[in-house]
Amino acid sequence: MSATRDELHHLVDELAETEVAPVLEIVRDRLAHQPERRRRLSFSGLLRAEPDLAARSEEILRDKFADGSE
């Protein structure tokens, strides 16, 4: 966590309970107006595998390691 984010957490913790709701509204409003961030998933290519890949995974690995290929 960055020092700035850590400081923000600390300052929020110091707010009086009556101040939490207004600050929360500001943060929610700010986030609602930001463009959507898309996560890049490193395993997304696995989602396009043949249907029986999970069932055959042990067989595939055994064959791969048995013949020494990478």
PQR file of N, CA, C, O and H, with PARSE charges and radii, in Angstrom:
ATOM      1  N   MET A   1       0.844  -1.164   0.000 -0.4000 1.5000
ATOM      2  CA  MET A   1       0.000   0.000   0.000 -0.0000 2.0000
ATOM      3  C   MET A   1       0.896   1.236   0.000  0.5500 1.7000
ATOM      4  O   MET A   1       1.893   1.289   0.720 -0.5500 1.4000
ATOM      5  N   SER A   2       0.535   2.225  -0.810 -0.4000 1.5000
ATOM      6  CA  SER A   2       1.358   3.427  -0.878 -0.0000 2.0000
ATOM      7  C   SER A   2       1.197   4.268   0.388  0.5500 1.7000
ATOM      8  O   SER A   2       0.232   4.110   1.135 -0.5500 1.4000
ATOM      9  H   SER A   2      -0.275   2.182  -1.395  0.4000 1.0000
ATOM     10  N   ALA A   3       2.145   5.150   0.612 -0.4000 1.5000
ATOM     11  CA  ALA A   3       2.098   6.015   1.791 -0.0000 2.0000
ATOM     12  C   ALA A   3       0.872   6.922   1.743  0.5500 1.7000
ATOM     13  O   ALA A   3       0.259   7.198   2.774 -0.5500 1.4000
ATOM     14  H   ALA A   3       2.930   5.279   0.005  0.4000 1.0000
ATOM     15  N   THR A   4       0.520   7.382   0.553 -0.4000 1.5000
ATOM     16  CA  THR A   4      -0.647   8.256   0.404 -0.0000 2.0000
ATOM     17  C   THR A   4      -1.932   7.512   0.755  0.5500 1.7000
ATOM     18  O   THR A   4      -2.796   8.039   1.455 -0.5500 1.4000
ATOM     19  H   THR A   4       1.018   7.159  -0.285  0.4000 1.0000
ATOM     20  N   ARG A   5      -2.044   6.289   0.263 -0.4000 1.5000
ATOM     21  CA  ARG A   5      -3.241   5.483   0.559 -0.0000 2.0000
ATOM     22  C   ARG A   5      -3.294   5.150   2.047  0.5500 1.7000
ATOM     23  O   ARG A   5      -4.365   5.166   2.655 -0.5500 1.4000
ATOM     24  H   ARG A   5      -1.342   5.860  -0.305  0.4000 1.0000
ATOM     25  N   ASP A   6      -2.151   4.853   2.622 -0.4000 1.5000
ATOM     26  CA  ASP A   6      -2.077   4.562   4.046 -0.0000 2.0000
ATOM     27  C   ASP A   6      -2.511   5.783   4.862  0.5500 1.7000
ATOM     28  O   ASP A   6      -3.236   5.653   5.849 -0.5500 1.4000
ATOM     29  H   ASP A   6      -1.281   4.840   2.128  0.4000 1.0000
ATOM     30  N   GLU A   7      -2.065   6.962   4.445 -0.4000 1.5000
ATOM     31  CA  GLU A   7      -2.460   8.193   5.138 -0.0000 2.0000
ATOM     32  C   GLU A   7      -3.966   8.414   5.024  0.5500 1.7000
ATOM     33  O   GLU A   7      -4.610   8.816   5.992 -0.5500 1.4000
ATOM     34  H   GLU A   7      -1.476   7.068   3.644  0.4000 1.0000
ATOM     35  N   LEU A   8      -4.526   8.153   3.847 -0.4000 1.5000
ATOM     36  CA  LEU A   8      -5.964   8.303   3.652 -0.0000 2.0000
ATOM     37  C   LEU A   8      -6.739   7.381   4.595  0.5500 1.7000
ATOM     38  O   LEU A   8      -7.717   7.799   5.215 -0.5500 1.4000
ATOM     39  H   LEU A   8      -4.003   7.826   3.060  0.4000 1.0000
ATOM     40  N   HIS A   9      -6.304   6.141   4.697 -0.4000 1.5000
ATOM     41  CA  HIS A   9      -6.946   5.195   5.622 -0.0000 2.0000
ATOM     42  C   HIS A   9      -6.897   5.736   7.048  0.5500 1.7000
ATOM     43  O   HIS A   9      -7.890   5.698   7.775 -0.5500 1.4000
ATOM     44  H   HIS A   9      -5.510   5.801   4.193  0.4000 1.0000
ATOM     45  N   HIS A  10      -5.732   6.237   7.433 -0.4000 1.5000
ATOM     46  CA  HIS A  10      -5.572   6.766   8.788 -0.0000 2.0000
ATOM     47  C   HIS A  10      -6.515   7.949   9.019  0.5500 1.7000
ATOM     48  O   HIS A  10      -7.168   8.029  10.059 -0.5500 1.4000
ATOM     49  H   HIS A  10      -4.925   6.268   6.842  0.4000 1.0000
ATOM     50  N   LEU A  11      -6.584   8.859   8.056 -0.4000 1.5000
ATOM     51  CA  LEU A  11      -7.438  10.035   8.209 -0.0000 2.0000
ATOM     52  C   LEU A  11      -8.916   9.651   8.282  0.5500 1.7000
ATOM     53  O   LEU A  11      -9.671  10.238   9.056 -0.5500 1.4000
ATOM     54  H   LEU A  11      -6.054   8.793   7.211  0.4000 1.0000
ATOM     55  N   VAL A  12      -9.324   8.685   7.492 -0.4000 1.5000
ATOM     56  CA  VAL A  12     -10.717   8.229   7.539 -0.0000 2.0000
ATOM     57  C   VAL A  12     -11.020   7.640   8.911  0.5500 1.7000
ATOM     58  O   VAL A  12     -12.097   7.868   9.463 -0.5500 1.4000
ATOM     59  H   VAL A  12      -8.711   8.208   6.862  0.4000 1.0000
ATOM     60  N   ASP A  13     -10.089   6.895   9.454 -0.4000 1.5000
ATOM     61  CA  ASP A  13     -10.278   6.326  10.787 -0.0000 2.0000
ATOM     62  C   ASP A  13     -10.430   7.412  11.859  0.5500 1.7000
ATOM     63  O   ASP A  13     -11.073   7.187  12.884 -0.5500 1.4000
ATOM     64  H   ASP A  13      -9.214   6.710   9.006  0.4000 1.0000
ATOM     65  N   GLU A  14      -9.846   8.568  11.624 -0.4000 1.5000
ATOM     66  CA  GLU A  14      -9.910   9.666  12.588 -0.0000 2.0000
ATOM     67  C   GLU A  14     -11.180  10.497  12.472  0.5500 1.7000
ATOM     68  O   GLU A  14     -11.444  11.325  13.345 -0.5500 1.4000
ATOM     69  H   GLU A  14      -9.324   8.750  10.791  0.4000 1.0000
ATOM     70  N   LEU A  15     -11.975  10.305  11.423 -0.4000 1.5000
ATOM     71  CA  LEU A  15     -13.198  11.091  11.251 -0.0000 2.0000
ATOM     72  C   LEU A  15     -14.205  10.801  12.352  0.5500 1.7000
ATOM     73  O   LEU A  15     -14.313   9.678  12.842 -0.5500 1.4000
ATOM     74  H   LEU A  15     -11.760   9.633  10.715  0.4000 1.0000
ATOM     75  N   ALA A  16     -14.935  11.834  12.725 -0.4000 1.5000
ATOM     76  CA  ALA A  16     -16.063  11.635  13.641 -0.0000 2.0000
ATOM     77  C   ALA A  16     -17.133  10.846  12.882  0.5500 1.7000
ATOM     78  O   ALA A  16     -17.246  10.963  11.662 -0.5500 1.4000
ATOM     79  H   ALA A  16     -14.847  12.747  12.326  0.4000 1.0000
ATOM     80  N   GLU A  17     -17.900  10.059  13.592 -0.4000 1.5000
ATOM     81  CA  GLU A  17     -18.916   9.210  12.957 -0.0000 2.0000
ATOM     82  C   GLU A  17     -19.879  10.019  12.091  0.5500 1.7000
ATOM     83  O   GLU A  17     -20.344   9.532  11.060 -0.5500 1.4000
ATOM     84  H   GLU A  17     -17.808   9.964  14.583  0.4000 1.0000
ATOM     85  N   THR A  18     -20.177  11.239  12.498 -0.4000 1.5000
ATOM     86  CA  THR A  18     -21.103  12.082  11.726 -0.0000 2.0000
ATOM     87  C   THR A  18     -20.510  12.538  10.397  0.5500 1.7000
ATOM     88  O   THR A  18     -21.249  12.941   9.498 -0.5500 1.4000
ATOM     89  H   THR A  18     -19.799  11.635  13.335  0.4000 1.0000
ATOM     90  N   GLU A  19     -19.195  12.482  10.261 -0.4000 1.5000
ATOM     91  CA  GLU A  19     -18.522  12.907   9.029 -0.0000 2.0000
ATOM     92  C   GLU A  19     -18.310  11.769   8.036  0.5500 1.7000
ATOM     93  O   GLU A  19     -17.958  12.021   6.883 -0.5500 1.4000
ATOM     94  H   GLU A  19     -18.594  12.155  10.990  0.4000 1.0000
ATOM     95  N   VAL A  20     -18.515  10.540   8.452 -0.4000 1.5000
ATOM     96  CA  VAL A  20     -18.242   9.391   7.594 -0.0000 2.0000
ATOM     97  C   VAL A  20     -19.179   9.369   6.377  0.5500 1.7000
ATOM     98  O   VAL A  20     -18.719   9.199   5.248 -0.5500 1.4000
ATOM     99  H   VAL A  20     -18.801  10.335   9.388  0.4000 1.0000
ATOM    100  N   ALA A  21     -20.468   9.538   6.597 -0.4000 1.5000
ATOM    101  CA  ALA A  21     -21.442   9.464   5.494 -0.0000 2.0000
ATOM    102  C   ALA A  21     -21.172  10.500   4.393  0.5500 1.7000
ATOM    103  O   ALA A  21     -21.189  10.135   3.218 -0.5500 1.4000
ATOM    104  H   ALA A  21     -20.842   9.677   7.514  0.4000 1.0000
ATOM    105  N   PRO A  22     -20.923  11.781   4.726 -0.5600 1.5000
ATOM    106  CA  PRO A  22     -20.636  12.749   3.660  0.2800 2.0000
ATOM    107  C   PRO A  22     -19.366  12.420   2.861  0.5500 1.7000
ATOM    108  O   PRO A  22     -19.329  12.590   1.642 -0.5500 1.4000
ATOM    109  N   VAL A  23     -18.336  11.952   3.558 -0.4000 1.5000
ATOM    110  CA  VAL A  23     -17.092  11.599   2.876 -0.0000 2.0000
ATOM    111  C   VAL A  23     -17.309  10.377   1.990  0.5500 1.7000
ATOM    112  O   VAL A  23     -16.815  10.325   0.864 -0.5500 1.4000
ATOM    113  H   VAL A  23     -18.366  11.814   4.548  0.4000 1.0000
ATOM    114  N   LEU A  24     -18.036   9.411   2.491 -0.4000 1.5000
ATOM    115  CA  LEU A  24     -18.355   8.220   1.715 -0.0000 2.0000
ATOM    116  C   LEU A  24     -19.117   8.592   0.441  0.5500 1.7000
ATOM    117  O   LEU A  24     -18.857   8.032  -0.624 -0.5500 1.4000
ATOM    118  H   LEU A  24     -18.438   9.453   3.406  0.4000 1.0000
ATOM    119  N   GLU A  25     -20.038   9.517   0.544 -0.4000 1.5000
ATOM    120  CA  GLU A  25     -20.797   9.966  -0.632 -0.0000 2.0000
ATOM    121  C   GLU A  25     -19.874  10.610  -1.670  0.5500 1.7000
ATOM    122  O   GLU A  25     -20.039  10.389  -2.869 -0.5500 1.4000
ATOM    123  H   GLU A  25     -20.250   9.973   1.409  0.4000 1.0000
ATOM    124  N   ILE A  26     -18.922  11.392  -1.218 -0.4000 1.5000
ATOM    125  CA  ILE A  26     -17.965  12.035  -2.141 -0.0000 2.0000
ATOM    126  C   ILE A  26     -17.139  10.977  -2.862  0.5500 1.7000
ATOM    127  O   ILE A  26     -16.957  11.049  -4.077 -0.5500 1.4000
ATOM    128  H   ILE A  26     -18.789  11.571  -0.243  0.4000 1.0000
ATOM    129  N   VAL A  27     -16.641  10.002  -2.121 -0.4000 1.5000
ATOM    130  CA  VAL A  27     -15.805   8.958  -2.719 -0.0000 2.0000
ATOM    131  C   VAL A  27     -16.621   8.118  -3.699  0.5500 1.7000
ATOM    132  O   VAL A  27     -16.150   7.825  -4.798 -0.5500 1.4000
ATOM    133  H   VAL A  27     -16.788   9.944  -1.133  0.4000 1.0000
ATOM    134  N   ARG A  28     -17.819   7.734  -3.321 -0.4000 1.5000
ATOM    135  CA  ARG A  28     -18.676   6.952  -4.228 -0.0000 2.0000
ATOM    136  C   ARG A  28     -18.988   7.722  -5.502  0.5500 1.7000
ATOM    137  O   ARG A  28     -18.955   7.158  -6.596 -0.5500 1.4000
ATOM    138  H   ARG A  28     -18.201   7.972  -2.428  0.4000 1.0000
ATOM    139  N   ASP A  29     -19.291   9.013  -5.364 -0.4000 1.5000
ATOM    140  CA  ASP A  29     -19.597   9.843  -6.534 -0.0000 2.0000
ATOM    141  C   ASP A  29     -18.390   9.934  -7.458  0.5500 1.7000
ATOM    142  O   ASP A  29     -18.518   9.858  -8.679 -0.5500 1.4000
ATOM    143  H   ASP A  29     -19.318   9.472  -4.476  0.4000 1.0000
ATOM    144  N   ARG A  30     -17.230  10.096  -6.861 -0.4000 1.5000
ATOM    145  CA  ARG A  30     -16.000  10.190  -7.671 -0.0000 2.0000
ATOM    146  C   ARG A  30     -15.743   8.886  -8.421  0.5500 1.7000
ATOM    147  O   ARG A  30     -15.384   8.913  -9.598 -0.5500 1.4000
ATOM    148  H   ARG A  30     -17.126  10.158  -5.869  0.4000 1.0000
ATOM    149  N   LEU A  31     -15.921   7.763  -7.765 -0.4000 1.5000
ATOM    150  CA  LEU A  31     -15.700   6.467  -8.404 -0.0000 2.0000
ATOM    151  C   LEU A  31     -16.749   6.177  -9.482  0.5500 1.7000
ATOM    152  O   LEU A  31     -16.447   5.535 -10.488 -0.5500 1.4000
ATOM    153  H   LEU A  31     -16.213   7.741  -6.809  0.4000 1.0000
ATOM    154  N   ALA A  32     -17.958   6.642  -9.273 -0.4000 1.5000
ATOM    155  CA  ALA A  32     -19.032   6.409 -10.242 -0.0000 2.0000
ATOM    156  C   ALA A  32     -18.776   7.132 -11.558  0.5500 1.7000
ATOM    157  O   ALA A  32     -19.286   6.717 -12.599 -0.5500 1.4000
ATOM    158  H   ALA A  32     -18.203   7.163  -8.456  0.4000 1.0000
ATOM    159  N   HIS A  33     -17.997   8.201 -11.525 -0.4000 1.5000
ATOM    160  CA  HIS A  33     -17.740   8.984 -12.736 -0.0000 2.0000
ATOM    161  C   HIS A  33     -16.402   8.677 -13.392  0.5500 1.7000
ATOM    162  O   HIS A  33     -15.994   9.367 -14.327 -0.5500 1.4000
ATOM    163  H   HIS A  33     -17.583   8.538 -10.679  0.4000 1.0000
ATOM    164  N   GLN A  34     -15.723   7.656 -12.913 -0.4000 1.5000
ATOM    165  CA  GLN A  34     -14.466   7.253 -13.541 -0.0000 2.0000
ATOM    166  C   GLN A  34     -14.757   6.215 -14.609  0.5500 1.7000
ATOM    167  O   GLN A  34     -15.694   5.429 -14.469 -0.5500 1.4000
ATOM    168  H   GLN A  34     -16.054   7.096 -12.153  0.4000 1.0000
ATOM    169  N   PRO A  35     -13.963   6.201 -15.677 -0.5600 1.5000
ATOM    170  CA  PRO A  35     -14.144   5.148 -16.674  0.2800 2.0000
ATOM    171  C   PRO A  35     -13.875   3.780 -16.049  0.5500 1.7000
ATOM    172  O   PRO A  35     -13.032   3.639 -15.163 -0.5500 1.4000
ATOM    173  N   GLU A  36     -14.598   2.793 -16.523 -0.4000 1.5000
ATOM    174  CA  GLU A  36     -14.446   1.452 -15.971 -0.0000 2.0000
ATOM    175  C   GLU A  36     -13.053   0.911 -16.269  0.5500 1.7000
ATOM    176  O   GLU A  36     -12.569   0.985 -17.398 -0.5500 1.4000
ATOM    177  H   GLU A  36     -15.282   2.908 -17.243  0.4000 1.0000
ATOM    178  N   ARG A  37     -12.424   0.368 -15.239 -0.4000 1.5000
ATOM    179  CA  ARG A  37     -11.106  -0.245 -15.422 -0.0000 2.0000
ATOM    180  C   ARG A  37     -11.309  -1.732 -15.626  0.5500 1.7000
ATOM    181  O   ARG A  37     -12.007  -2.389 -14.853 -0.5500 1.4000
ATOM    182  H   ARG A  37     -12.817   0.308 -14.321  0.4000 1.0000
ATOM    183  N   ARG A  38     -10.704  -2.246 -16.655 -0.4000 1.5000
ATOM    184  CA  ARG A  38     -10.815  -3.677 -16.937 -0.0000 2.0000
ATOM    185  C   ARG A  38      -9.556  -4.368 -16.465  0.5500 1.7000
ATOM    186  O   ARG A  38      -8.443  -3.899 -16.703 -0.5500 1.4000
ATOM    187  H   ARG A  38     -10.137  -1.713 -17.282  0.4000 1.0000
ATOM    188  N   ARG A  39      -9.745  -5.475 -15.800 -0.4000 1.5000
ATOM    189  CA  ARG A  39      -8.609  -6.261 -15.338 -0.0000 2.0000
ATOM    190  C   ARG A  39      -8.168  -7.188 -16.448  0.5500 1.7000
ATOM    191  O   ARG A  39      -8.994  -7.767 -17.154 -0.5500 1.4000
ATOM    192  H   ARG A  39     -10.650  -5.856 -15.607  0.4000 1.0000
ATOM    193  N   ARG A  40      -6.879  -7.325 -16.598 -0.4000 1.5000
ATOM    194  CA  ARG A  40      -6.324  -8.283 -17.552 -0.0000 2.0000
ATOM    195  C   ARG A  40      -6.000  -9.552 -16.782  0.5500 1.7000
ATOM    196  O   ARG A  40      -5.144  -9.554 -15.898 -0.5500 1.4000
ATOM    197  H   ARG A  40      -6.208  -6.855 -16.025  0.4000 1.0000
ATOM    198  N   LEU A  41      -6.676 -10.603 -17.118 -0.4000 1.5000
ATOM    199  CA  LEU A  41      -6.486 -11.861 -16.407 -0.0000 2.0000
ATOM    200  C   LEU A  41      -5.490 -12.724 -17.165  0.5500 1.7000
ATOM    201  O   LEU A  41      -5.685 -13.024 -18.343 -0.5500 1.4000
ATOM    202  H   LEU A  41      -7.372 -10.601 -17.836  0.4000 1.0000
ATOM    203  N   SER A  42      -4.437 -13.114 -16.493 -0.4000 1.5000
ATOM    204  CA  SER A  42      -3.380 -13.877 -17.146 -0.0000 2.0000
ATOM    205  C   SER A  42      -3.823 -15.282 -17.522  0.5500 1.7000
ATOM    206  O   SER A  42      -3.182 -15.925 -18.352 -0.5500 1.4000
ATOM    207  H   SER A  42      -4.278 -12.870 -15.536  0.4000 1.0000
ATOM    208  N   PHE A  43      -4.886 -15.762 -16.939 -0.4000 1.5000
ATOM    209  CA  PHE A  43      -5.338 -17.122 -17.228 -0.0000 2.0000
ATOM    210  C   PHE A  43      -6.510 -17.152 -18.194  0.5500 1.7000
ATOM    211  O   PHE A  43      -7.114 -18.208 -18.376 -0.5500 1.4000
ATOM    212  H   PHE A  43      -5.407 -15.239 -16.264  0.4000 1.0000
ATOM    213  N   SER A  44      -6.852 -16.034 -18.817 -0.4000 1.5000
ATOM    214  CA  SER A  44      -8.041 -15.981 -19.666 -0.0000 2.0000
ATOM    215  C   SER A  44      -7.956 -16.930 -20.860  0.5500 1.7000
ATOM    216  O   SER A  44      -8.990 -17.383 -21.352 -0.5500 1.4000
ATOM    217  H   SER A  44      -6.361 -15.176 -18.669  0.4000 1.0000
ATOM    218  N   GLY A  45      -6.765 -17.236 -21.329 -0.4000 1.5000
ATOM    219  CA  GLY A  45      -6.630 -18.179 -22.436 -0.0000 2.0000
ATOM    220  C   GLY A  45      -7.095 -19.575 -22.074  0.5500 1.7000
ATOM    221  O   GLY A  45      -7.503 -20.337 -22.950 -0.5500 1.4000
ATOM    222  H   GLY A  45      -5.926 -16.868 -20.929  0.4000 1.0000
ATOM    223  N   LEU A  46      -7.042 -19.917 -20.816 -0.4000 1.5000
ATOM    224  CA  LEU A  46      -7.491 -21.230 -20.375 -0.0000 2.0000
ATOM    225  C   LEU A  46      -8.996 -21.393 -20.508  0.5500 1.7000
ATOM    226  O   LEU A  46      -9.499 -22.516 -20.553 -0.5500 1.4000
ATOM    227  H   LEU A  46      -6.711 -19.297 -20.104  0.4000 1.0000
ATOM    228  N   LEU A  47      -9.705 -20.298 -20.571 -0.4000 1.5000
ATOM    229  CA  LEU A  47     -11.156 -20.368 -20.657 -0.0000 2.0000
ATOM    230  C   LEU A  47     -11.624 -20.869 -22.017  0.5500 1.7000
ATOM    231  O   LEU A  47     -12.790 -21.231 -22.175 -0.5500 1.4000
ATOM    232  H   LEU A  47      -9.297 -19.386 -20.535  0.4000 1.0000
ATOM    233  N   ARG A  48     -10.730 -20.893 -22.998 -0.4000 1.5000
ATOM    234  CA  ARG A  48     -11.092 -21.332 -24.337 -0.0000 2.0000
ATOM    235  C   ARG A  48     -10.568 -22.726 -24.659  0.5500 1.7000
ATOM    236  O   ARG A  48     -10.389 -23.054 -25.832 -0.5500 1.4000
ATOM    237  H   ARG A  48      -9.783 -20.599 -22.870  0.4000 1.0000
ATOM    238  N   ALA A  49     -10.326 -23.522 -23.684 -0.4000 1.5000
ATOM    239  CA  ALA A  49      -9.791 -24.876 -23.889 -0.0000 2.0000
ATOM    240  C   ALA A  49     -10.918 -25.830 -24.255  0.5500 1.7000
ATOM    241  O   ALA A  49     -12.101 -25.535 -24.081 -0.5500 1.4000
ATOM    242  H   ALA A  49     -10.471 -23.255 -22.731  0.4000 1.0000
ATOM    243  N   GLU A  50     -10.506 -26.990 -24.772 -0.4000 1.5000
ATOM    244  CA  GLU A  50     -11.520 -27.989 -25.108 -0.0000 2.0000
ATOM    245  C   GLU A  50     -12.274 -28.412 -23.848  0.5500 1.7000
ATOM    246  O   GLU A  50     -11.728 -28.331 -22.747 -0.5500 1.4000
ATOM    247  H   GLU A  50      -9.546 -27.229 -24.913  0.4000 1.0000
ATOM    248  N   PRO A  51     -13.513 -28.860 -23.995 -0.5600 1.5000
ATOM    249  CA  PRO A  51     -14.372 -29.135 -22.837  0.2800 2.0000
ATOM    250  C   PRO A  51     -13.806 -30.142 -21.842  0.5500 1.7000
ATOM    251  O   PRO A  51     -14.074 -30.028 -20.646 -0.5500 1.4000
ATOM    252  N   ASP A  52     -13.034 -31.121 -22.296 -0.4000 1.5000
ATOM    253  CA  ASP A  52     -12.555 -32.156 -21.382 -0.0000 2.0000
ATOM    254  C   ASP A  52     -11.146 -31.900 -20.868  0.5500 1.7000
ATOM    255  O   ASP A  52     -10.517 -32.816 -20.338 -0.5500 1.4000
ATOM    256  H   ASP A  52     -12.816 -31.214 -23.268  0.4000 1.0000
ATOM    257  N   LEU A  53     -10.637 -30.693 -21.008 -0.4000 1.5000
ATOM    258  CA  LEU A  53      -9.264 -30.396 -20.602 -0.0000 2.0000
ATOM    259  C   LEU A  53      -9.034 -30.692 -19.117  0.5500 1.7000
ATOM    260  O   LEU A  53      -8.025 -31.299 -18.759 -0.5500 1.4000
ATOM    261  H   LEU A  53     -11.148 -29.949 -21.439  0.4000 1.0000
ATOM    262  N   ALA A  54      -9.945 -30.274 -18.268 -0.4000 1.5000
ATOM    263  CA  ALA A  54      -9.769 -30.508 -16.830 -0.0000 2.0000
ATOM    264  C   ALA A  54      -9.743 -32.006 -16.527  0.5500 1.7000
ATOM    265  O   ALA A  54      -8.936 -32.468 -15.720 -0.5500 1.4000
ATOM    266  H   ALA A  54     -10.764 -29.780 -18.559  0.4000 1.0000
ATOM    267  N   ALA A  55     -10.612 -32.745 -17.167 -0.4000 1.5000
ATOM    268  CA  ALA A  55     -10.663 -34.188 -16.925 -0.0000 2.0000
ATOM    269  C   ALA A  55      -9.399 -34.877 -17.432  0.5500 1.7000
ATOM    270  O   ALA A  55      -8.973 -35.882 -16.862 -0.5500 1.4000
ATOM    271  H   ALA A  55     -11.267 -32.370 -17.823  0.4000 1.0000
ATOM    272  N   ARG A  56      -8.798 -34.348 -18.495 -0.4000 1.5000
ATOM    273  CA  ARG A  56      -7.616 -34.962 -19.101 -0.0000 2.0000
ATOM    274  C   ARG A  56      -6.308 -34.372 -18.597  0.5500 1.7000
ATOM    275  O   ARG A  56      -5.246 -34.775 -19.072 -0.5500 1.4000
ATOM    276  H   ARG A  56      -9.144 -33.532 -18.957  0.4000 1.0000
ATOM    277  N   SER A  57      -6.339 -33.437 -17.656 -0.4000 1.5000
ATOM    278  CA  SER A  57      -5.131 -32.704 -17.263 -0.0000 2.0000
ATOM    279  C   SER A  57      -4.022 -33.626 -16.754  0.5500 1.7000
ATOM    280  O   SER A  57      -2.859 -33.434 -17.107 -0.5500 1.4000
ATOM    281  H   SER A  57      -7.202 -33.110 -17.270  0.4000 1.0000
ATOM    282  N   GLU A  58      -4.356 -34.613 -15.941 -0.4000 1.5000
ATOM    283  CA  GLU A  58      -3.320 -35.520 -15.435 -0.0000 2.0000
ATOM    284  C   GLU A  58      -2.691 -36.313 -16.576  0.5500 1.7000
ATOM    285  O   GLU A  58      -1.474 -36.500 -16.606 -0.5500 1.4000
ATOM    286  H   GLU A  58      -5.301 -34.769 -15.654  0.4000 1.0000
ATOM    287  N   GLU A  59      -3.500 -36.772 -17.499 -0.4000 1.5000
ATOM    288  CA  GLU A  59      -2.994 -37.528 -18.647 -0.0000 2.0000
ATOM    289  C   GLU A  59      -2.082 -36.654 -19.510  0.5500 1.7000
ATOM    290  O   GLU A  59      -1.021 -37.099 -19.946 -0.5500 1.4000
ATOM    291  H   GLU A  59      -4.488 -36.620 -17.475  0.4000 1.0000
ATOM    292  N   ILE A  60      -2.496 -35.425 -19.751 -0.4000 1.5000
ATOM    293  CA  ILE A  60      -1.702 -34.498 -20.571 -0.0000 2.0000
ATOM    294  C   ILE A  60      -0.357 -34.226 -19.904  0.5500 1.7000
ATOM    295  O   ILE A  60       0.681 -34.268 -20.563 -0.5500 1.4000
ATOM    296  H   ILE A  60      -3.359 -35.063 -19.397  0.4000 1.0000
ATOM    297  N   LEU A  61      -0.371 -33.948 -18.601 -0.4000 1.5000
ATOM    298  CA  LEU A  61       0.878 -33.678 -17.884 -0.0000 2.0000
ATOM    299  C   LEU A  61       1.786 -34.900 -17.861  0.5500 1.7000
ATOM    300  O   LEU A  61       2.998 -34.778 -18.041 -0.5500 1.4000
ATOM    301  H   LEU A  61      -1.214 -33.914 -18.066  0.4000 1.0000
ATOM    302  N   ARG A  62       1.211 -36.068 -17.641 -0.4000 1.5000
ATOM    303  CA  ARG A  62       1.996 -37.302 -17.608 -0.0000 2.0000
ATOM    304  C   ARG A  62       2.675 -37.521 -18.965  0.5500 1.7000
ATOM    305  O   ARG A  62       3.860 -37.848 -19.016 -0.5500 1.4000
ATOM    306  H   ARG A  62       0.227 -36.167 -17.495  0.4000 1.0000
ATOM    307  N   ASP A  63       1.936 -37.344 -20.055 -0.4000 1.5000
ATOM    308  CA  ASP A  63       2.493 -37.507 -21.398 -0.0000 2.0000
ATOM    309  C   ASP A  63       3.588 -36.481 -21.677  0.5500 1.7000
ATOM    310  O   ASP A  63       4.613 -36.801 -22.277 -0.5500 1.4000
ATOM    311  H   ASP A  63       0.973 -37.078 -20.013  0.4000 1.0000
ATOM    312  N   LYS A  64       3.359 -35.252 -21.236 -0.4000 1.5000
ATOM    313  CA  LYS A  64       4.315 -34.153 -21.472 -0.0000 2.0000
ATOM    314  C   LYS A  64       5.644 -34.436 -20.771  0.5500 1.7000
ATOM    315  O   LYS A  64       6.711 -34.256 -21.358 -0.5500 1.4000
ATOM    316  H   LYS A  64       2.526 -34.992 -20.748  0.4000 1.0000
ATOM    317  N   PHE A  65       5.576 -34.876 -19.523 -0.4000 1.5000
ATOM    318  CA  PHE A  65       6.798 -35.122 -18.758 -0.0000 2.0000
ATOM    319  C   PHE A  65       7.453 -36.455 -19.141  0.5500 1.7000
ATOM    320  O   PHE A  65       8.667 -36.605 -19.004 -0.5500 1.4000
ATOM    321  H   PHE A  65       4.709 -35.022 -19.046  0.4000 1.0000
ATOM    322  N   ALA A  66       6.675 -37.405 -19.610 -0.4000 1.5000
ATOM    323  CA  ALA A  66       7.229 -38.723 -19.972 -0.0000 2.0000
ATOM    324  C   ALA A  66       8.135 -38.639 -21.186  0.5500 1.7000
ATOM    325  O   ALA A  66       9.157 -39.322 -21.247 -0.5500 1.4000
ATOM    326  H   ALA A  66       5.689 -37.283 -19.721  0.4000 1.0000
ATOM    327  N   ASP A  67       7.768 -37.796 -22.166 -0.4000 1.5000
ATOM    328  CA  ASP A  67       8.603 -37.724 -23.382 -0.0000 2.0000
ATOM    329  C   ASP A  67       9.640 -36.611 -23.305  0.5500 1.7000
ATOM    330  O   ASP A  67      10.401 -36.421 -24.254 -0.5500 1.4000
ATOM    331  H   ASP A  67       6.938 -37.240 -22.117  0.4000 1.0000
ATOM    332  N   GLY A  68       9.691 -35.870 -22.194 -0.4000 1.5000
ATOM    333  CA  GLY A  68      10.727 -34.857 -21.991 -0.0000 2.0000
ATOM    334  C   GLY A  68      10.492 -33.563 -22.749  0.5500 1.7000
ATOM    335  O   GLY A  68      11.368 -32.699 -22.743 -0.5500 1.4000
ATOM    336  H   GLY A  68       9.073 -36.025 -21.423  0.4000 1.0000
ATOM    337  N   SER A  69       9.359 -33.391 -23.396 -0.4000 1.5000
ATOM    338  CA  SER A  69       9.098 -32.124 -24.107 -0.0000 2.0000
ATOM    339  C   SER A  69       8.650 -31.065 -23.129  0.5500 1.7000
ATOM    340  O   SER A  69       8.221 -31.368 -22.015 -0.5500 1.4000
ATOM    341  H   SER A  69       8.647 -34.093 -23.401  0.4000 1.0000
ATOM    342  N   GLU A  70       8.755 -29.804 -23.560 -0.4000 1.5000
ATOM    343  CA  GLU A  70       8.387 -28.700 -22.678 -0.0000 2.0000
ATOM    344  C   GLU A  70       7.130 -28.051 -23.115  0.5500 1.7000
ATOM    345  O   GLU A  70       6.674 -27.099 -22.482 -0.5500 1.4000
ATOM    346  H   GLU A  70       9.103 -29.558 -24.465  0.4000 1.0000
TER
END
